[in-house]
Amino acid sequence: MTKKNLILITANYPFGKGEEFLETEINYLKANFKNIIIISENDRHLRTRKIPSGIKVYRFSENMIQLEIFKCISLTFIKDFLMEIKDILFTYHLKLNIEILRELLSMMVKGLSIKRYIDDIIQENKILNNNDELFLYTYWFNAATYAIIQYKRQNESVKVFSRTHGYDLYFERNCLHYLPLRKQIIKKLDVLFFISDHGKEYFKKKLLLNTENKLKVSKLGIRNDLKVSKPSNDNILRIISCSFAVDVKRIDLIIKAIAQIKNYDVYWTHIGDGPKLKELKELANALLSNKSNISYEFLGYLENKEIYNYYTNRMIDVFINVSASEGIPVSIMEACSFSIPIIATSVGGVSEIVNDNNGVLLSPNPSINEITEAINKIKFSSQSDIQRYRENAYQTWSKWYNADVNYNKFINSIFKLK
């Protein structure tokens, strides 16, 4: 019987922080593939997550990248390079400069280095020796995806596919407004999975693509076998936010909006760390600490199970996210699964999960007043409206972001690849 082998390339998992959502997906992959190998690009941090037994883990190191460009030069390399220059000028209408060329060449060289690492791992593990099937999967649309299409060019029977989320999808998230090799990769990739309808439509429009057969939406999902969260019963509005502390999340807007609240008590909790955390704590201290009606806490980084325990055991009235750019945040899926009403900005695919039935959808670039008014709306909603928000939040998760449904659909679509 033919065995199905999977090589999954991640940025971090199972090391360090990030890609927490893979902790759920990996169990569904393990249940459907005979052998799984993970290649993590994180060579700096200790292992922080458990993985199902039987999965091998390798680490790709930046030191493995061949810096000498001439070692990578081949007819394929030159063809990809020239085609990409054409796209830079005539598809993306960007000015060709040294920064863009550096971005392009860095991705090509890294991709070819990862490809050589994949060759070694496949040979070491004797994969494909018995006509077994091999699937190469990159969790992000990056240099590793360029690596797997190089492998596909040499081995047509191998299935290659990738997910794309946010920073690896939206050109505007990159400081150069440029993401290399998209058109060259999609020509050879079997399928590219988007986590939102918005992402798929954006990609088609950005790359001027007319084809649909390689572009599919496969929403992420979470499991939640716990109880739903409870609303406050003491007239204090409890607000929760959960995100990495970086500029794009605009957590400072939450602080400024809460600072404007004067006529009722608020308890705000932020979960997550990041490079901006110290600055945000200083801002909160300056704007919130002298207000008798406002309390707040920064819990820092918490593992998923700790976040779920918090949601289960603490009263929470509303979850808030005011990011400048998103795919569809897993943090919002998690909050919905606990029946927590949502306030969020309409960026990326967020409007696919947040609406007037389960919370308040803000404009993409809301003013401080708009955010404060949304918080006030939740605070002064009737009990029946609050109950409606909470029930619809739960139903949103159950219908669209349930891991049991979404990941089994995802795997079935992989197995149908020709």
Helices and strands as residue ranges (DSSP letters): E 4-10, H 22-32, E 35-40, E 56-59, G 62-64, G 69-71, H 75-90, H 98-124, E 133-138, H 143-154, E 159-164, G 171-173, H 182-188, E 191-194, H 197-207, E 215-217, E 237-242, G 247-249, H 251-259, E 266-271, H 277-287, E 294-300, H 304-313, E 318-321, H 330-337, E 342-345, G 350-352, E 359-362, H 368-379, H 383-400, H 403-415
